[in-house]
Amino acid sequence: MPDQDEILNALKSVKYPGFSRDIVSFGLIKEVQANAGAVSVQLQLTSPSKEAAEQIKADCEQVLRGLSGVQQVHVDVRQPAGQPGAPGTGGPDPWAGQNRVPGVKKIVAVASGKGGVGKSTVSVNLACALKRLGQEVGLLDLDIYGPSIPLMMGLKQRPEVSGREKLVPPVNHGVRLMSIGFLLDDDQPVIWRGPMITKTIQQFLFSVEWEGLDYLLIDLPPGTGDAQLSLCQTVPLDGGVVVTTPQEASLGIVRKGIAMFQRVNVPVLGIVENMSYFVTPTGDRVEIFGHGGGRAEAARQGVPLLGEVPLFTEIREGGDQGLPVVMGAPDSAPARAFLTVGEQLLRL
């Protein structure tokens, strides 16, 4: 009979539908038991997709039956309570009403445990990188209290309304955009309580013409508050990307962001280490915030390091001018750093 480690190693050959990454590295295996020729595996999926559950179940059963000494196989695939094909688990249902955004293949949230790590900078450049890599991309700014996407993407216009009475997202640099900043006058503050945040998030997801996207990136506010929870309760996310800087002060809080995704069953696709180091005009490398913390944390969490983005003046200038460096200087070293992150994301 194979032991638990051998069973998990075998299950690494089972890929999550639509991804090249396996179900073990996504953290979907919750329990493994093996006794007297019988193997039992329990999985917890993040998506309500019945098709994905059936595919994963069939693939797991096939792999497990191929192991020496295994005579009986039981695979229990669980999904968010209240969704089609999901078992009832009792108690409150945090996923009630959760639906896919029509016409969007993958939804990926970009998050950070704290402010000041360059999360929005990564979001806009990653969106542009995916566009340059041939994807149809949308970028949704859910930092309701401090929207910065309109400035960084160089666009300030009110969305039009389609014949279906949905908002038509403005487009710049080939990326469809939506932000509360498009709907407010300059310097107008947002002074809302949680229920208003939730309603706005729902409208930005389901009352906007997003159809036809390969990726909808969502720029979250820092922390683990109302916006993050409301988003995870409203739509099933295909994954989260966590942005950090190298120093321990940032890494300590980023662990909370990862834990948040894990608590709401969102796969962590990987970590981006921003402000990784600085190269002086003479070519000297200066590790202002230290270096390698993101790589070490990715290894500790068992998730990919999607990339290390150094400090470049061109990145800051591009954000201030509304021309992300990936679009303004696509062959430059700063742009290549973000393109590497985009390429890594496409491989998952």
RAQUIVEN-V367625 format. One record per run of one state. SS is the DSSP state (~ for helix, > for strand, _ for the rest). FROM is the first residue (numbers start at 1). LEN is the number of residues. If there is no record, write none. Layout:
SS	FROM	LEN
SS	FROM	LEN
//
This chain:
_	1	3
~	4	8
_	12	3
>	15	1
_	16	6
>	22	1
_	23	6
>	29	7
_	36	2
>	38	7
_	45	5
~	50	16
_	66	6
>	72	7
_	79	25
>	104	8
_	112	7
~	119	14
_	133	4
>	137	5
_	142	7
~	149	4
_	153	7
>	160	2
_	162	5
>	167	2
_	169	1
>	170	3
_	173	2
>	175	5
~	180	3
_	183	11
~	194	13
_	207	1
>	208	1
_	209	4
>	213	7
_	220	6
~	226	9
_	235	4
>	239	6
_	245	3
~	248	16
_	264	4
>	268	12
_	280	5
>	285	2
_	287	6
~	293	9
_	302	3
>	305	7
_	312	1
~	313	9
_	322	3
~	325	4
_	329	4
~	333	15
_	348	1
//
